[in-house]
Amino acid sequence: MTADDAVGVAELVRRCYGDTYIHEQIYDPERFFADQEAGLHISEVAVAGKSDVVGHWAYVFRGAAVAESGMTITDERYRGHGVASQMEANLHGRLVQRGVKWVMGEPVLVHTATQEIAVTRWKQGAITGIRLKSIPHIDLEGFEARTEAGRISLAVAFGPLAPMRGHDVWLSPEYAELVALVIEPTDWPRTIRTEPPQDPVLPEATVLGSTFNDAMASAEIEVETIGADLHTAVVAARDEAQAAGARFIELRIPTNEPASALAGLLDQGFSFAAFLPEMRGHADLLLLQWLDNPQVDRSTWQLLNPHIESLADAIVAQAELASERNSR
Ligand SMILES: CC(C)(COP(=O)(O)OP(=O)(O)OC[C@H]1O[C@@H](n2cnc3c(N)ncnc32)[C@H](O)[C@@H]1OP(=O)(O)O)[C@@H](O)C(=O)NCCC(=O)NCCS
């Protein structure tokens, strides 16, 4: 994406989303191009004729080894001709050159196009979960009538660009089956362990950090170290986020220590959201979710294949169970 292309990208986004796109920086071409030059993201564009920008796809860097896919748009007149797939393939080549090892993304559920790219075009890529009603409603041009009412749910995808080192993943039994389902179609070298540590010597205090996103009415709780007080520490952070107005809370738990097998938080309202390997050093992350209202209307979801359908069944069922157990 050149500086001139950035102007065309803003116009493309405006044609597609009006002024409602959640990535506001894209409307300011100078800033968006400067961000790219500063190494915050890389963008690929598709150009028709001399300078008509008709497609855009970006990867946002999340540390040195991870890049997150996003801001994917093909002009409606040019859809279905492989434009998005080609932009994505070009980006993967550029990411490998820059030393990025892992990619992740959030395919929408209103159509299967980006789920398909993650599952079939990313080498060893997979859908690893669904964040239920995690963001406010957005209308995707061409898909308005088919989008989930109210807040919308997004899939989570992961793909390795480098070989994954094999290791154990420690999980509480209530989440283990879901992670097993996620990794079933992959060759990711992971062994799931659920046995609690013998005579655990845990630090007294859990170390965690929380952030609240006003525009999304959501919060993230990042657990750094699991301590003996994990459950009370998480409940305190959850209550604080709820009081601030969070309607969706994501809780991130590292899975590289046996202590992670103790992190069963269904009774506190946290159900499985997704599994993201390699996200923190070499630690895989378990993503859990708390929802203010776990009733999900799945009637508009388009899911790519039976595997993702069964994952969705299990995720929605566990969200309902967690809410029930939490309100007891
Ligand atoms: C999603 C989007 C970027 C796809 O762009 P595109 O240039 O048409 O995509 P491609 O032609 O490269 O298609 C990629 C794959 O998705 C499939 N696909 C494309 N549009 C699809 C649709 N509406 N429904 C289901 N599958 C679709 C194609 O079949 C193709 O797979 P194949 O080559 O194996 O047949 C475009 O539809 C768009 O801009 N939508 C609105 C914004 C949006 O939804 N962005 C994605 C957010 S995650």
The ligand as a Gaussian input file, in Angstrom:
#p B3LYP/6-31G(d) Opt

LIG

0 1
 C      -14.969000     -11.503000       2.441000
 C      -14.501000     -10.814000       1.162000
 C      -13.303000      -9.954000       1.484000
 C      -14.101000     -11.910000       0.155000
 O      -13.500000     -11.247000      -0.942000
 P      -13.336000     -11.938000      -2.388000
 O      -12.292000     -11.172000      -3.130000
 O      -14.631000     -12.091000      -3.004000
 O      -12.778000     -13.380000      -1.961000
 P      -12.199000     -14.503000      -2.930000
 O      -12.778000     -14.364000      -4.305000
 O      -10.705000     -14.517000      -2.823000
 O      -12.790000     -15.791000      -2.244000
 C      -12.159000     -16.486000      -1.200000
 C      -12.902000     -17.750000      -0.912000
 O      -14.091000     -17.452000      -0.220000
 C      -15.232000     -17.939000      -0.917000
 N      -16.238000     -16.889000      -0.931000
 C      -16.143000     -15.660000      -1.461000
 N      -17.265000     -14.949000      -1.221000
 C      -18.085000     -15.774000      -0.528000
 C      -19.392000     -15.641000       0.015000
 N      -20.113000     -14.538000      -0.116000
 N      -19.914000     -16.699000       0.671000
 C      -19.215000     -17.839000       0.798000
 N      -17.976000     -18.028000       0.310000
 C      -17.414000     -17.006000      -0.343000
 C      -14.809000     -18.230000      -2.311000
 O      -15.536000     -19.350000      -2.757000
 C      -13.317000     -18.456000      -2.204000
 O      -13.011000     -19.803000      -2.054000
 P      -12.617000     -20.706000      -3.351000
 O      -11.583000     -19.944000      -4.102000
 O      -12.137000     -21.971000      -2.710000
 O      -13.853000     -20.837000      -4.120000
 C      -15.643000      -9.942000       0.534000
 O      -16.802000     -10.717000       0.413000
 C      -15.999000      -8.712000       1.368000
 O      -15.378000      -7.658000       1.247000
 N      -17.024000      -8.819000       2.239000
 C      -17.432000      -7.711000       3.104000
 C      -16.422000      -7.470000       4.227000
 C      -16.095000      -8.732000       4.977000
 O      -16.931000      -9.586000       5.202000
 N      -14.835000      -8.873000       5.367000
 C      -14.333000     -10.048000       6.079000
 C      -14.310000      -9.826000       7.529000
 S      -13.578000     -11.218000       8.344000

